[in-house]
């Protein structure tokens, strides 16, 4: 008995929620030994303090136990491995050509015969897979969500991939944002418009596409904007199946006279939000 990609992705989304919810954000959550914050970081501080005490020999062993209990890896052993091992077995039993485990199952649906991009997983899966198997999954199996003021792994995406401040009829200035690394495939290209003034105008975004792991700069996407809100970008010179990884320039038609345009990378449609 195997598993279909829709059911697998739903299970993986919920597992990503478990991971992200356990890890926390900013200074809150479990974390790992060596983190400067989180519960694990506080446990490291406890050990440092104890080493300076006269009774450190007695207390040090117990303090290390506190650190291990506060580590995300300890939570992983208790809650993830059995589920992931079962999913791995179901993927291997799917009977699909070239599929031997969960990672190759995802590859089949992203860059293989079952694609394109039908099995992309949240960026959390990269670290989850590493803590589970001691190796990273294939980059083309990972989308990366980068929205305005979003947060991931210590970084706040204030300007998403880029921000374009429209200051007059078709004029404005670009503020660079985040560039998605090659550890991930990128995200679905979207615009997020605020403070819109003027009339309907075409926005053209030039940037880097990721197509099955191959990065190409100077590709374009376009969208028509007529007010505040979000709108999907459509491929111009970019490949229709490509994801967006970075932005180099933005231009807007003269009918738009004011407002801010953020270029964002989104999760695939129909997928659960992580965190919830």
Secondary structure, DSSP 8 states (H G I E B T S, - for coil): ----HHHHHHHHHHHHHHHHHHH-STT-S---TT-SSHHHHHHHHHHHHHHTSTTHHHHHHHHHHHHHHT-HHHHHHHHTHHHHHHHHHHHHTT--TT--SHHHHHHHHHTSTT-SSSS-B-THHHHHHHHHHSS---GGGBB--B-TTEEETTEEETTTTEEEEEEETTEEEEEE-----TTS-BBEEEEEEEEEEES-EEEEEEEEEEETTEEEEEEEEEEEE-SSEEEE-EESSS-TT-EEEEEEEEEE-TTEEEEEEEEEEE--TT---S--
